[in-house]
Amino acid sequence: MDLRDKSFFEKVYEVVRLIPRGRVATYGDIAAFIGQPGAAKMVGWAMNASHTAYPPVPAHRVVNRNGLLSGKHHFHPPELMIRLLENENVEVDNDKIKNFSKLVWQPMKELKY
């Protein structure tokens, strides 16, 4: 994966598109992978802007470091994020990913860069 010469958002989108169905990644892990370890909030902004991106970006697979659906209010309706995750057999309880430690996908470990 060549992330050189791409904007921050494009880098984020490219990584998020690689998150496997039924798995989730954190804002911070994505930021670290693209070389911006302190930019978790910027990854969140990218996810908020991703709803019209093409090819589509599975923003519903990005959660905070505790497995909380902190970005669900950017989905319309907010319950859409939960439905999309549950359609991939990801269980959500009280806006938090069940079995988060087993479902978290870490690009630094999963991808070669």
MMTF fields as JSON, N, C-alpha, C and O atoms, coordinates in Angstrom:
{
  "mmtfVersion": "1.0.0",
  "mmtfProducer": "UNKNOWN",
  "numBonds": 451,
  "numAtoms": 452,
  "numGroups": 113,
  "numChains": 1,
  "numModels": 1,
  "chainsPerModel": [1],
  "groupsPerChain": [113],
  "chainIdList": ["A"],
  "bondAtomList": [4, 2, 8, 6, 12, 10, 16, 14, 20, 18, 24, 22, 28, 26, 32, 30, 36, 34, 40, 38, 44, 42, 48, 46, 52, 50, 56, 54, 60, 58, 64, 62, 68, 66, 72, 70, 76, 74, 80, 78, 84, 82, 88, 86, 92, 90, 96, 94, 100, 98, 104, 102, 108, 106, 112, 110, 116, 114, 120, 118, 124, 122, 128, 126, 132, 130, 136, 134, 140, 138, 144, 142, 148, 146, 152, 150, 156, 154, 160, 158, 164, 162, 168, 166, 172, 170, 176, 174, 180, 178, 184, 182, 188, 186, 192, 190, 196, 194, 200, 198, 204, 202, 208, 206, 212, 210, 216, 214, 220, 218, 224, 222, 228, 226, 232, 230, 236, 234, 240, 238, 244, 242, 248, 246, 252, 250, 256, 254, 260, 258, 264, 262, 268, 266, 272, 270, 276, 274, 280, 278, 284, 282, 288, 286, 292, 290, 296, 294, 300, 298, 304, 302, 308, 306, 312, 310, 316, 314, 320, 318, 324, 322, 328, 326, 332, 330, 336, 334, 340, 338, 344, 342, 348, 346, 352, 350, 356, 354, 360, 358, 364, 362, 368, 366, 372, 370, 376, 374, 380, 378, 384, 382, 388, 386, 392, 390, 396, 394, 400, 398, 404, 402, 408, 406, 412, 410, 416, 414, 420, 418, 424, 422, 428, 426, 432, 430, 436, 434, 440, 438, 444, 442, 448, 446],
  "bondOrderList": [1, 1, 1, 1, 1, 1, 1, 1, 1, 1, 1, 1, 1, 1, 1, 1, 1, 1, 1, 1, 1, 1, 1, 1, 1, 1, 1, 1, 1, 1, 1, 1, 1, 1, 1, 1, 1, 1, 1, 1, 1, 1, 1, 1, 1, 1, 1, 1, 1, 1, 1, 1, 1, 1, 1, 1, 1, 1, 1, 1, 1, 1, 1, 1, 1, 1, 1, 1, 1, 1, 1, 1, 1, 1, 1, 1, 1, 1, 1, 1, 1, 1, 1, 1, 1, 1, 1, 1, 1, 1, 1, 1, 1, 1, 1, 1, 1, 1, 1, 1, 1, 1, 1, 1, 1, 1, 1, 1, 1, 1, 1, 1],
  "groupList": [{"groupName": "MET", "atomNameList": ["N", "CA", "C", "O"], "elementList": ["N", "C", "C", "O"], "formalChargeList": [0, 0, 0, 0], "bondAtomList": [1, 0, 2, 1, 3, 2], "bondOrderList": [1, 1, 2], "singleLetterCode": "M", "chemCompType": "L-PEPTIDE LINKING"}, {"groupName": "ASP", "atomNameList": ["N", "CA", "C", "O"], "elementList": ["N", "C", "C", "O"], "formalChargeList": [0, 0, 0, 0], "bondAtomList": [1, 0, 2, 1, 3, 2], "bondOrderList": [1, 1, 2], "singleLetterCode": "D", "chemCompType": "L-PEPTIDE LINKING"}, {"groupName": "LEU", "atomNameList": ["N", "CA", "C", "O"], "elementList": ["N", "C", "C", "O"], "formalChargeList": [0, 0, 0, 0], "bondAtomList": [1, 0, 2, 1, 3, 2], "bondOrderList": [1, 1, 2], "singleLetterCode": "L", "chemCompType": "L-PEPTIDE LINKING"}, {"groupName": "ARG", "atomNameList": ["N", "CA", "C", "O"], "elementList": ["N", "C", "C", "O"], "formalChargeList": [0, 0, 0, 0], "bondAtomList": [1, 0, 2, 1, 3, 2], "bondOrderList": [1, 1, 2], "singleLetterCode": "R", "chemCompType": "L-PEPTIDE LINKING"}, {"groupName": "LYS", "atomNameList": ["N", "CA", "C", "O"], "elementList": ["N", "C", "C", "O"], "formalChargeList": [0, 0, 0, 0], "bondAtomList": [1, 0, 2, 1, 3, 2], "bondOrderList": [1, 1, 2], "singleLetterCode": "K", "chemCompType": "L-PEPTIDE LINKING"}, {"groupName": "SER", "atomNameList": ["N", "CA", "C", "O"], "elementList": ["N", "C", "C", "O"], "formalChargeList": [0, 0, 0, 0], "bondAtomList": [1, 0, 2, 1, 3, 2], "bondOrderList": [1, 1, 2], "singleLetterCode": "S", "chemCompType": "L-PEPTIDE LINKING"}, {"groupName": "PHE", "atomNameList": ["N", "CA", "C", "O"], "elementList": ["N", "C", "C", "O"], "formalChargeList": [0, 0, 0, 0], "bondAtomList": [1, 0, 2, 1, 3, 2], "bondOrderList": [1, 1, 2], "singleLetterCode": "F", "chemCompType": "L-PEPTIDE LINKING"}, {"groupName": "GLU", "atomNameList": ["N", "CA", "C", "O"], "elementList": ["N", "C", "C", "O"], "formalChargeList": [0, 0, 0, 0], "bondAtomList": [1, 0, 2, 1, 3, 2], "bondOrderList": [1, 1, 2], "singleLetterCode": "E", "chemCompType": "L-PEPTIDE LINKING"}, {"groupName": "VAL", "atomNameList": ["N", "CA", "C", "O"], "elementList": ["N", "C", "C", "O"], "formalChargeList": [0, 0, 0, 0], "bondAtomList": [1, 0, 2, 1, 3, 2], "bondOrderList": [1, 1, 2], "singleLetterCode": "V", "chemCompType": "L-PEPTIDE LINKING"}, {"groupName": "TYR", "atomNameList": ["N", "CA", "C", "O"], "elementList": ["N", "C", "C", "O"], "formalChargeList": [0, 0, 0, 0], "bondAtomList": [1, 0, 2, 1, 3, 2], "bondOrderList": [1, 1, 2], "singleLetterCode": "Y", "chemCompType": "L-PEPTIDE LINKING"}, {"groupName": "ILE", "atomNameList": ["N", "CA", "C", "O"], "elementList": ["N", "C", "C", "O"], "formalChargeList": [0, 0, 0, 0], "bondAtomList": [1, 0, 2, 1, 3, 2], "bondOrderList": [1, 1, 2], "singleLetterCode": "I", "chemCompType": "L-PEPTIDE LINKING"}, {"groupName": "PRO", "atomNameList": ["N", "CA", "C", "O"], "elementList": ["N", "C", "C", "O"], "formalChargeList": [0, 0, 0, 0], "bondAtomList": [1, 0, 2, 1, 3, 2], "bondOrderList": [1, 1, 2], "singleLetterCode": "P", "chemCompType": "L-PEPTIDE LINKING"}, {"groupName": "GLY", "atomNameList": ["N", "CA", "C", "O"], "elementList": ["N", "C", "C", "O"], "formalChargeList": [0, 0, 0, 0], "bondAtomList": [1, 0, 2, 1, 3, 2], "bondOrderList": [1, 1, 2], "singleLetterCode": "G", "chemCompType": "PEPTIDE LINKING"}, {"groupName": "ALA", "atomNameList": ["N", "CA", "C", "O"], "elementList": ["N", "C", "C", "O"], "formalChargeList": [0, 0, 0, 0], "bondAtomList": [1, 0, 2, 1, 3, 2], "bondOrderList": [1, 1, 2], "singleLetterCode": "A", "chemCompType": "L-PEPTIDE LINKING"}, {"groupName": "THR", "atomNameList": ["N", "CA", "C", "O"], "elementList": ["N", "C", "C", "O"], "formalChargeList": [0, 0, 0, 0], "bondAtomList": [1, 0, 2, 1, 3, 2], "bondOrderList": [1, 1, 2], "singleLetterCode": "T", "chemCompType": "L-PEPTIDE LINKING"}, {"groupName": "GLN", "atomNameList": ["N", "CA", "C", "O"], "elementList": ["N", "C", "C", "O"], "formalChargeList": [0, 0, 0, 0], "bondAtomList": [1, 0, 2, 1, 3, 2], "bondOrderList": [1, 1, 2], "singleLetterCode": "Q", "chemCompType": "L-PEPTIDE LINKING"}, {"groupName": "TRP", "atomNameList": ["N", "CA", "C", "O"], "elementList": ["N", "C", "C", "O"], "formalChargeList": [0, 0, 0, 0], "bondAtomList": [1, 0, 2, 1, 3, 2], "bondOrderList": [1, 1, 2], "singleLetterCode": "W", "chemCompType": "L-PEPTIDE LINKING"}, {"groupName": "ASN", "atomNameList": ["N", "CA", "C", "O"], "elementList": ["N", "C", "C", "O"], "formalChargeList": [0, 0, 0, 0], "bondAtomList": [1, 0, 2, 1, 3, 2], "bondOrderList": [1, 1, 2], "singleLetterCode": "N", "chemCompType": "L-PEPTIDE LINKING"}, {"groupName": "HIS", "atomNameList": ["N", "CA", "C", "O"], "elementList": ["N", "C", "C", "O"], "formalChargeList": [0, 0, 0, 0], "bondAtomList": [1, 0, 2, 1, 3, 2], "bondOrderList": [1, 1, 2], "singleLetterCode": "H", "chemCompType": "L-PEPTIDE LINKING"}],
  "groupTypeList": [0, 1, 2, 3, 1, 4, 5, 6, 6, 7, 4, 8, 9, 7, 8, 8, 3, 2, 10, 11, 3, 12, 3, 8, 13, 14, 9, 12, 1, 10, 13, 13, 6, 10, 12, 15, 11, 12, 13, 13, 4, 0, 8, 12, 16, 13, 0, 17, 13, 5, 18, 14, 13, 9, 11, 11, 8, 11, 13, 18, 3, 8, 8, 17, 3, 17, 12, 2, 2, 5, 12, 4, 18, 18, 6, 18, 11, 11, 7, 2, 0, 10, 3, 2, 2, 7, 17, 7, 17, 8, 7, 8, 1, 17, 1, 4, 10, 4, 17, 6, 5, 4, 2, 8, 16, 15, 11, 0, 4, 7, 2, 4, 9],
  "groupIdList": [1, 2, 3, 4, 5, 6, 7, 8, 9, 10, 11, 12, 13, 14, 15, 16, 17, 18, 19, 20, 21, 22, 23, 24, 25, 26, 27, 28, 29, 30, 31, 32, 33, 34, 35, 36, 37, 38, 39, 40, 41, 42, 43, 44, 45, 46, 47, 48, 49, 50, 51, 52, 53, 54, 55, 56, 57, 58, 59, 60, 61, 62, 63, 64, 65, 66, 67, 68, 69, 70, 71, 72, 73, 74, 75, 76, 77, 78, 79, 80, 81, 82, 83, 84, 85, 86, 87, 88, 89, 90, 91, 92, 93, 94, 95, 96, 97, 98, 99, 100, 101, 102, 103, 104, 105, 106, 107, 108, 109, 110, 111, 112, 113],
  "secStructList": [7, 7, 7, 6, 6, 7, 7, 2, 2, 2, 2, 2, 2, 2, 2, 2, 6, 6, 1, 7, 6, 6, 7, 5, 3, 3, 2, 2, 2, 2, 2, 2, 2, 6, 6, 7, 6, 6, 7, 2, 2, 2, 2, 2, 2, 2, 2, 2, 2, 4, 4, 4, 7, 1, 1, 7, 7, 7, 4, 4, 4, 3, 3, 7, 6, 6, 1, 5, 7, 6, 6, 4, 4, 4, 1, 1, 1, 6, 2, 2, 2, 2, 2, 2, 2, 2, 6, 6, 6, 7, 7, 3, 3, 6, 6, 3, 3, 6, 6, 2, 2, 2, 2, 5, 7, 7, 2, 2, 2, 2, 7, 7, 7],
  "xCoordList": [0.854, 0.0, 0.897, 1.752, 0.695, 1.491, 0.624, -0.304, 0.94, 0.147, 0.796, 0.245, 1.969, 2.64, 1.792, 1.026, 1.941, 1.264, -0.257, -0.943, -0.78, -2.231, -2.547, -1.724, -3.746, -4.168, -4.433, -4.552, -4.522, -4.808, -6.084, -6.091, -7.165, -8.433, -8.3, -8.817, -7.621, -7.447, -6.692, -7.023, -5.681, -4.931, -5.85, -5.844, -6.634, -7.571, -8.551, -8.773, -9.134, -10.123, -9.533, -10.183, -8.303, -7.676, -7.514, -7.753, -7.11, -6.944, -8.299, -8.455, -9.271, -10.592, -11.248, -11.96, -11.015, -11.585, -11.014, -11.589, -9.903, -9.28, -9.761, -9.454, -10.513, -11.023, -11.971, -12.946, -11.704, -12.572, -13.986, -14.193, -14.946, -16.319, -16.283, -15.54, -17.081, -17.153, -16.039, -15.915, -15.232, -14.15, -14.284, -15.001, -13.599, -13.589, -12.158, -11.305, -11.915, -10.613, -10.847, -11.95, -9.813, -9.946, -9.397, -8.54, -9.912, -9.427, -7.913, -7.176, -7.471, -6.057, -5.163, -4.071, -5.609, -4.802, -4.673, -3.622, -5.722, -5.662, -4.716, -3.891, -4.831, -3.949, -2.486, -1.633, -2.198, -0.817, -0.295, 0.855, -1.134, -0.703, -0.319, 0.623, -1.031, -0.714, 0.358, 0.627, 0.964, 2.077, 1.677, 2.466, 0.462, -0.041, -0.578, -1.779, 0.293, -0.181, -1.03, -1.753, -0.977, -1.791, -3.05, -3.678, -3.432, -4.504, -5.791, -6.485, -6.118, -7.344, -8.583, -9.488, -8.633, -9.803, -9.916, -11.02, -8.783, -8.815, -9.344, -10.021, -9.037, -9.602, -11.125, -11.856, -11.591, -13.034, -13.643, -14.731, -12.953, -13.455, -13.514, -14.456, -12.492, -12.485, -13.669, -14.3, -13.968, -15.109, -16.408, -17.301, -16.522, -17.725, -17.907, -19.034, -16.802, -16.859, -16.919, -17.032, -16.847, -16.71, -18.008, -17.974, -19.12, -20.399, -20.694, -21.535, -20.012, -20.214, -18.994, -18.959, -18.006, -16.781, -17.054, -17.927, -16.267, -16.344, -14.933, -14.087, -14.658, -15.561, -15.984, -15.328, -17.083, -17.609, -16.578, -15.708, -16.706, -15.843, -16.708, -17.707, -16.353, -17.159, -16.894, -16.335, -17.306, -17.059, -17.655, -17.194, -18.664, -19.295, -18.335, -18.587, -17.244, -16.275, -15.199, -14.271, -15.313, -14.317, -14.948, -15.986, -14.3, -14.824, -13.711, -12.56, -14.059, -13.02, -12.201, -12.497, -11.193, -10.237, -10.852, -10.24, -12.054, -12.749, -13.845, -14.577, -13.952, -14.993, -16.339, -17.354, -16.361, -17.6, -17.909, -17.006, -19.17, -19.607, -19.717, -20.811, -18.598, -18.588, -18.995, -19.344, -18.962, -19.345, -20.745, -21.116, -21.529, -22.836, -23.774, -24.679, -23.576, -24.458, -24.236, -24.995, -23.211, -22.972, -23.656, -23.574, -24.321, -25.094, -26.547, -27.012, -27.259, -28.655, -29.546, -29.5, -30.352, -30.433, -29.24, -28.556, -28.972, -27.831, -27.799, -26.725, -28.959, -29.02, -28.483, -28.255, -28.282, -27.769, -26.39, -26.106, -25.547, -24.219, -24.35, -23.635, -25.255, -25.474, -26.007, -25.539, -26.971, -27.537, -26.481, -26.443, -25.629, -24.579, -23.613, -23.204, -23.246, -22.356, -23.046, -22.454, -24.29, -25.008, -25.223, -25.267, -25.355, -25.458, -24.17, -24.173, -23.08, -21.797, -21.502, -20.367, -22.534, -22.436, -21.553, -20.952, -21.475, -20.792, -21.861, -22.78, -21.749, -22.745, -22.428, -21.281, -23.475, -23.361, -24.302, -25.465, -23.803, -24.616, -24.372, -23.245, -25.418, -25.335, -24.261, -23.434, -24.295, -23.373, -21.91, -21.012, -21.669, -20.306, -20.192, -21.106, -19.059, -18.811, -18.588, -17.709, -19.391, -19.163, -17.956, -17.734, -17.182, -15.974, -15.02, -14.385, -14.932, -14.115, -12.672, -12.12, -12.07, -10.664, -10.459, -9.364, -11.5, -11.392, -11.694, -11.248, -12.437, -12.856, -12.011, -12.101, -11.189, -10.416, -9.352, -8.633, -9.282, -8.346, -7.323, -7.673, -6.064, -5.007, -4.129, -3.383, -4.211, -3.463, -1.953, -1.3, -1.39, 0.058, 0.454, 1.572, -0.439, -0.178, -0.649, -0.041, -1.72, -2.362, -1.801, -1.833, -1.286, -0.83, 0.668, 1.264, 1.259, 2.671, 2.734, 2.04, 3.591, 3.687, 5.132, 5.45],
  "yCoordList": [-1.172, 0.0, 1.231, 1.39, 2.08, 3.296, 4.482, 4.865, 5.055, 6.173, 7.525, 8.568, 7.5, 8.768, 9.572, 9.018, 10.873, 11.792, 11.738, 12.089, 11.309, 11.302, 12.24, 12.448, 12.8, 13.666, 12.816, 11.593, 13.464, 12.761, 11.94, 10.753, 12.552, 11.843, 10.654, 9.577, 10.825, 9.717, 8.559, 7.397, 8.868, 7.818, 7.06, 5.83, 7.815, 7.203, 6.304, 5.16, 6.814, 6.046, 4.752, 3.707, 4.828, 3.635, 2.547, 1.37, 2.944, 1.977, 1.45, 0.245, 2.323, 1.904, 0.934, 0.02, 1.125, 0.193, -1.221, -2.173, -1.364, -2.674, -3.405, -4.583, -2.717, -3.373, -4.486, -4.218, -5.718, -6.824, -6.72, -6.182, -7.243, -7.343, -8.091, -9.059, -7.639, -8.308, -7.925, -8.511, -6.944, -6.468, -4.955, -4.319, -4.383, -2.937, -2.481, -3.265, -1.211, -0.611, 0.674, 1.22, 1.149, 2.378, 3.571, 3.432, 4.739, 5.974, 6.095, 6.44, 5.809, 5.948, 4.982, 5.356, 3.744, 2.77, 3.161, 2.962, 3.708, 4.158, 5.343, 5.393, 6.302, 7.47, 7.047, 7.55, 6.137, 5.676, 5.002, 5.207, 4.201, 3.48, 4.42, 4.14, 5.52, 6.432, 7.457, 8.401, 7.261, 8.116, 9.368, 10.308, 9.397, 10.555, 10.09, 10.196, 9.573, 8.929, 9.787, 9.231, 11.084, 11.919, 12.442, 13.364, 11.877, 12.459, 11.639, 11.595, 10.99, 10.186, 11.03, 10.569, 12.248, 13.103, 13.457, 13.556, 13.648, 13.94, 12.745, 12.916, 11.534, 10.343, 10.384, 10.038, 10.803, 10.958, 11.962, 11.731, 13.074, 14.06, 13.448, 13.686, 12.657, 11.989, 11.032, 10.949, 10.315, 9.398, 10.171, 9.724, 11.31, 12.124, 12.61, 12.747, 12.869, 13.362, 12.238, 12.505, 11.009, 9.881, 9.381, 8.553, 9.852, 9.283, 9.442, 8.725, 10.373, 10.551, 10.103, 10.291, 9.519, 9.095, 7.916, 7.086, 7.877, 6.74, 6.3, 7.136, 5.012, 3.955, 4.151, 4.868, 3.51, 3.69, 3.361, 2.508, 4.059, 3.857, 3.268, 3.881, 2.099, 1.498, 2.162, 1.55, 3.415, 4.203, 3.562, 3.827, 2.729, 2.085, 1.138, 0.754, 0.76, -0.161, 0.551, -0.093, 1.871, 2.63, 3.112, 3.773, 2.766, 3.06, 3.657, 3.738, 4.068, 4.62, 3.502, 2.321, 3.88, 2.904, 1.932, 0.919, 2.23, 1.343, 0.523, -0.212, 0.65, -0.074, 0.629, 0.028, 1.879, 2.649, 3.272, 3.741, 3.275, 3.855, 5.372, 5.93, 6.02, 7.454, 8.285, 9.455, 7.716, 8.465, 8.183, 8.64, 7.443, 7.027, 8.197, 8.082, 9.323, 10.473, 11.108, 11.994, 10.671, 11.164, 10.296, 10.584, 9.246, 8.399, 8.835, 9.298, 8.683, 9.115, 7.958, 7.514, 7.466, 7.824, 7.249, 6.369, 7.716, 7.23, 5.711, 5.128, 5.079, 3.626, 2.873, 1.665, 3.587, 2.958, 2.331, 1.258, 2.976, 2.414, 1.056, 0.114, 0.956, -0.306, -1.363, -2.502, -0.994, -1.95, -2.468, -3.661, -1.578, -1.994, -2.967, -3.95, -2.698, -3.613, -4.951, -6.009, -4.902, -6.145, -6.968, -8.197, -6.314, -7.035, -7.8, -8.718, -7.419, -8.101, -9.019, -9.454, -9.305, -10.181, -9.617, -10.371, -8.297, -7.629, -7.262, -6.505, -7.789, -7.508, -6.193, -5.904, -5.409, -4.11, -4.098, -4.485, -3.657, -3.552, -2.187, -1.864, -1.391, -0.068, 0.776, 1.416, 0.76, 1.514, 1.098, 1.893, -0.132, -0.622, -1.997, -2.818, -2.236, -3.501, -4.6, -4.49, -5.66, -6.822, -7.572, -7.602, -8.173, -8.911, -8.032, -8.487, -6.777, -5.808, -6.291, -6.167, -6.836, -7.253, -8.355, -8.496, -9.13, -10.191, -9.674, -10.264, -8.593, -8.078, -6.926, -6.569, -6.335, -5.167, -5.586, -6.567, -4.819, -5.037, -3.922, -2.744, -4.292, -3.302, -3.298, -4.25, -2.242, -2.222, -2.386, -2.951, -1.913, -2.057, -3.528, -3.895, -4.356, -5.783, -6.553, -7.554, -6.093, -6.83, -6.512, -7.354, -5.28, -4.861, -4.638, -4.31, -4.814, -4.504, -3.174, -2.941, -2.3, -0.96, -0.594, 0.496],
  "zCoordList": [0.0, 0.0, 0.0, 0.871, -0.965, -1.079, -0.67, -1.383, 0.485, 0.986, 0.71, 1.06, 0.081, -0.241, -1.209, -1.997, -1.137, -2.053, -1.97, -2.93, -0.853, -0.652, 0.503, 1.395, 0.476, 1.573, 2.82, 2.735, 3.95, 5.2, 5.053, 5.377, 4.571, 4.44, 3.49, 3.785, 2.361, 1.42, 2.063, 1.827, 2.873, 3.571, 4.525, 4.571, 5.282, 6.233, 5.49, 5.887, 4.419, 3.673, 3.121, 3.142, 2.629, 2.071, 3.14, 2.871, 4.344, 5.433, 5.894, 6.087, 6.07, 6.557, 5.578, 5.994, 4.303, 3.313, 3.455, 2.927, 4.155, 4.347, 5.602, 5.785, 6.465, 7.675, 7.233, 6.53, 7.629, 7.2, 7.773, 8.861, 7.024, 7.539, 8.874, 9.033, 9.813, 11.104, 12.07, 13.145, 11.686, 12.544, 12.683, 11.91, 13.661, 13.866, 14.124, 14.541, 13.871, 14.149, 14.933, 14.931, 15.596, 16.373, 15.6, 14.727, 15.943, 15.348, 15.554, 14.631, 16.762, 17.089, 16.342, 15.915, 16.175, 15.435, 13.966, 13.356, 13.411, 12.012, 11.898, 10.986, 12.818, 12.799, 12.917, 12.185, 13.821, 14.004, 12.744, 12.357, 12.108, 10.922, 9.782, 9.04, 9.64, 8.547, 8.942, 8.2, 10.113, 10.529, 11.269, 11.372, 11.787, 12.543, 13.892, 14.141, 14.776, 16.001, 16.936, 17.764, 16.844, 17.729, 17.073, 17.594, 15.945, 15.147, 15.139, 14.124, 16.255, 16.314, 16.013, 15.318, 16.524, 16.27, 14.792, 14.257, 14.138, 12.702, 11.917, 10.904, 12.383, 11.743, 11.898, 10.97, 13.059, 13.269, 12.303, 11.775, 12.066, 11.108, 9.709, 8.953, 9.379, 8.072, 7.955, 6.902, 9.029, 8.989, 8.813, 8.092, 9.453, 9.326, 7.889, 7.415, 7.204, 5.829, 4.798, 3.601, 5.238, 4.315, 3.701, 2.791, 4.163, 3.745, 2.257, 1.715, 1.592, 0.156, -0.65, -1.866, 0.004, -0.686, -1.607, -1.358, -2.685, -3.594, -3.916, -4.235, -3.841, -3.402, -1.949, -1.193, -1.567, -0.205, 0.878, 0.701, 1.989, 3.15, 4.27, 4.648, 4.809, 5.875, 7.234, 8.145, 7.342, 8.548, 9.799, 10.91, 9.631, 10.785, 11.504, 12.646, 10.85, 11.452, 12.271, 12.759, 12.428, 13.182, 14.484, 14.483, 15.595, 16.936, 17.796, 17.366, 19.001, 19.856, 20.513, 20.337, 21.254, 21.814, 22.808, 23.145, 23.28, 24.212, 23.535, 24.198, 22.221, 21.5, 21.51, 21.159, 21.904, 21.975, 20.615, 19.922, 20.243, 18.974, 19.113, 19.039, 19.31, 19.576, 18.364, 18.522, 17.16, 15.972, 15.474, 14.392, 16.234, 15.717, 15.451, 14.624, 16.139, 15.907, 14.527, 14.134, 13.788, 12.435, 11.376, 10.181, 11.817, 10.908, 10.983, 12.024, 9.877, 9.853, 9.445, 8.298, 10.367, 11.781, 12.541, 12.018, 13.75, 14.516, 14.712, 14.858, 14.716, 14.898, 13.675, 13.738, 12.569, 11.349, 11.585, 11.054, 12.362, 12.64, 13.321, 12.978, 14.277, 14.983, 14.009, 14.013, 13.187, 12.219, 11.25, 10.949, 10.766, 9.826, 10.484, 9.867, 11.737, 12.462, 12.713, 12.499, 13.163, 13.442, 12.17, 12.236, 11.02, 9.743, 9.426, 8.605, 10.075, 9.903, 11.091, 11.285, 11.877, 13.052, 14.156, 14.921, 14.24, 15.346, 16.357, 16.044, 17.562, 18.595, 19.293, 19.634, 19.494, 20.144, 21.338, 21.223, 22.475, 23.675, 24.295, 24.67, 24.404, 25.0, 24.302, 24.951, 22.968, 22.114, 22.251, 21.976, 22.671, 22.812, 22.148, 22.237, 21.483, 20.804, 21.84, 22.696, 21.755, 22.616, 22.076, 20.865, 22.953, 22.554, 21.752, 20.801, 22.148, 21.429, 21.233, 20.139, 22.281, 22.176, 21.134, 20.591, 20.855, 19.843, 18.439, 17.454, 18.339, 17.035, 16.524, 15.349, 17.388, 16.965, 15.949, 16.136, 14.885, 13.793, 13.867, 13.802, 14.003, 14.162, 12.911, 12.676, 12.112, 10.855, 11.028, 10.151, 12.123, 12.336, 12.433, 12.071, 12.91, 13.021, 11.79, 11.413, 11.17, 10.092, 8.7, 7.802, 8.533, 7.216, 7.206, 8.231, 6.068, 5.89, 5.175, 4.185, 5.703, 5.114, 4.974, 4.499]
}
